[in-house]
């Protein structure tokens, strides 16, 4: 099982950066988190950092994934376009035109409801 990780400072940086460069049109920003980490490697490293030897001092037990849990994370789905490398710490994923248009219509309806005081 693999996962991507980010630190709290990285998450804060992503939020601030997205607010800075976003146009307010429903963009999605994904931090360039490098390679995914194997959970078993993370467990072994944490055991070593605590001064123990994995599998000798502390055993790592494997369980079944929870219902619906994926074995690896996918940052961009088939319906999204992964951006070209921009050489920055974050990437903006683009949705297909139809999905973007739907989001724009929903956004306009929400803004209209908020302006008119309807719930």
C-alpha positions as a Markdown table, in Angstrom:
| # | Residue | x | y | z |
|---|---|---|---|---|
| 1 | Unk | 0.0 | 0.0 | 0.0 |
| 2 | Unk | 1.4 | 3.4 | -0.9 |
| 3 | Unk | 0.4 | 6.9 | 0.0 |
| 4 | Unk | 1.5 | 10.5 | -0.6 |
| 5 | Unk | 2.3 | 12.6 | 2.4 |
| 6 | Unk | 2.7 | 16.3 | 3.1 |
| 7 | Unk | 3.8 | 18.2 | 6.2 |
| 8 | Unk | 1.6 | 20.8 | 7.8 |
| 9 | Unk | 3.9 | 23.6 | 6.5 |
| 10 | Unk | 3.6 | 22.2 | 3.0 |
| 11 | Unk | -0.2 | 22.1 | 3.3 |
| 12 | Unk | -0.2 | 25.7 | 4.5 |
| 13 | Unk | 2.1 | 26.8 | 1.7 |
| 14 | Unk | -0.2 | 25.1 | -0.9 |
| 15 | Unk | -3.3 | 26.9 | 0.5 |
| 16 | Unk | -1.6 | 30.3 | 0.4 |
| 17 | Unk | -0.1 | 29.7 | -3.0 |
| 18 | Unk | -3.4 | 28.5 | -4.4 |
| 19 | Unk | -5.1 | 31.6 | -3.1 |
| 20 | Unk | -2.4 | 33.7 | -4.7 |
| 21 | Unk | -2.4 | 32.2 | -8.2 |
| 22 | Unk | -6.0 | 31.0 | -8.3 |
| 23 | Unk | -8.5 | 32.8 | -10.4 |
| 24 | Unk | -11.4 | 31.8 | -8.3 |
| 25 | Unk | -12.9 | 29.6 | -11.0 |
| 26 | Unk | -12.8 | 26.2 | -9.3 |
| 27 | Unk | -9.1 | 25.4 | -9.9 |
| 28 | Unk | -7.6 | 22.4 | -8.1 |
| 29 | Unk | -4.0 | 22.6 | -7.0 |
| 30 | Unk | -2.0 | 19.5 | -6.2 |
| 31 | Unk | 1.3 | 19.8 | -4.3 |
| 32 | Unk | 4.2 | 18.1 | -6.0 |
| 33 | Unk | 4.8 | 15.5 | -3.3 |
| 34 | Unk | 7.4 | 13.5 | -5.1 |
| 35 | Unk | 7.1 | 9.7 | -5.1 |
| 36 | Unk | 4.5 | 7.9 | -3.0 |
| 37 | Unk | 5.7 | 6.1 | 0.2 |
| 38 | Unk | 5.1 | 2.5 | 1.0 |
| 39 | Unk | 3.3 | 2.2 | 4.3 |
| 40 | Unk | 5.5 | -0.7 | 5.3 |
| 41 | Unk | 8.7 | 1.3 | 4.7 |
| 42 | Unk | 7.2 | 4.2 | 6.8 |
| 43 | Unk | 6.5 | 1.8 | 9.6 |
| 44 | Unk | 10.0 | 0.3 | 9.5 |
| 45 | Unk | 11.6 | 3.7 | 9.5 |
| 46 | Unk | 9.5 | 4.8 | 12.5 |
| 47 | Unk | 10.5 | 1.7 | 14.4 |
| 48 | Unk | 14.2 | 2.4 | 13.6 |
| 49 | Unk | 13.8 | 6.0 | 14.7 |
| 50 | Unk | 12.5 | 4.8 | 18.0 |
| 51 | Unk | 15.7 | 2.8 | 18.4 |
| 52 | Unk | 14.3 | -0.7 | 17.7 |
| 53 | Unk | 14.9 | -3.2 | 14.9 |
| 54 | Unk | 11.8 | -3.9 | 12.7 |
| 55 | Unk | 10.6 | -7.5 | 12.8 |
| 56 | Unk | 13.0 | -8.4 | 15.5 |
| 57 | Unk | 12.0 | -6.0 | 18.3 |
| 58 | Unk | 8.7 | -4.9 | 16.9 |
| 59 | Unk | 6.7 | -6.9 | 14.4 |
| 60 | Unk | 4.7 | -5.2 | 11.7 |
| 61 | Unk | 1.3 | -6.8 | 11.2 |
| 62 | Unk | -0.5 | -6.7 | 7.9 |
| 63 | Unk | -4.3 | -6.5 | 7.9 |
| 64 | Unk | -6.8 | -6.5 | 5.0 |
| 65 | Unk | -7.6 | -3.1 | 3.4 |
| 66 | Unk | -10.8 | -1.5 | 4.6 |
| 67 | Unk | -13.8 | -1.8 | 2.3 |
| 68 | Unk | -13.3 | 0.6 | -0.6 |
| 69 | Unk | -9.7 | 1.5 | 0.4 |
| 70 | Unk | -7.4 | 1.7 | -2.5 |
| 71 | Unk | -3.9 | 0.2 | -2.5 |
| 72 | Unk | -2.4 | 3.3 | -4.1 |
| 73 | Unk | -3.5 | 6.9 | -4.5 |
| 74 | Unk | -4.2 | 8.5 | -7.8 |
| 75 | Unk | -3.6 | 12.2 | -8.0 |
| 76 | Unk | -5.4 | 12.7 | -11.3 |
| 77 | Unk | -8.4 | 10.6 | -12.5 |
| 78 | Unk | -9.0 | 9.5 | -16.1 |
| 79 | Unk | -11.4 | 12.5 | -16.4 |
| 80 | Unk | -8.7 | 15.0 | -15.5 |
| 81 | Unk | -5.6 | 16.1 | -17.3 |
| 82 | Unk | -2.4 | 16.1 | -15.4 |
| 83 | Unk | -0.5 | 19.3 | -16.1 |
| 84 | Unk | 2.8 | 19.5 | -17.8 |
| 85 | Unk | 5.8 | 20.0 | -15.4 |
| 86 | Unk | 5.9 | 23.7 | -14.6 |
| 87 | Unk | 9.0 | 23.5 | -12.5 |
| 88 | Unk | 7.1 | 24.7 | -9.4 |
| 89 | Unk | 6.1 | 23.2 | -6.1 |
| 90 | Unk | 2.5 | 22.9 | -7.1 |
| 91 | Unk | 0.5 | 21.9 | -10.1 |
| 92 | Unk | -2.9 | 22.9 | -11.3 |
| 93 | Unk | -5.0 | 20.0 | -12.6 |
| 94 | Unk | -7.4 | 20.8 | -15.3 |
| 95 | Unk | -10.8 | 19.2 | -15.8 |
| 96 | Unk | -12.4 | 18.6 | -19.2 |
| 97 | Unk | -14.4 | 21.4 | -20.7 |
| 98 | Unk | -17.8 | 19.9 | -19.9 |
| 99 | Unk | -17.0 | 19.4 | -16.2 |
| 100 | Unk | -15.6 | 22.9 | -16.0 |
| 101 | Unk | -18.7 | 24.4 | -17.6 |
| 102 | Unk | -21.0 | 22.4 | -15.2 |
| 103 | Unk | -18.9 | 23.8 | -12.2 |
| 104 | Unk | -19.3 | 27.3 | -13.6 |
| 105 | Unk | -23.0 | 27.0 | -13.8 |
| 106 | Unk | -23.3 | 25.6 | -10.2 |
| 107 | Unk | -21.0 | 28.4 | -9.0 |
| 108 | Unk | -23.2 | 31.0 | -10.7 |
| 109 | Unk | -26.3 | 29.5 | -9.1 |
| 110 | Unk | -24.7 | 29.4 | -5.7 |
| 111 | Unk | -23.5 | 33.0 | -6.0 |
| 112 | Unk | -27.0 | 34.1 | -7.1 |
| 113 | Unk | -28.6 | 32.4 | -4.2 |
| 114 | Unk | -26.1 | 33.9 | -1.7 |
| 115 | Unk | -26.7 | 37.4 | -3.2 |
| 116 | Unk | -30.5 | 37.1 | -3.0 |
| 117 | Unk | -30.4 | 35.7 | 0.5 |
| 118 | Unk | -31.9 | 32.4 | -0.5 |
| 119 | Unk | -30.5 | 29.4 | 1.2 |
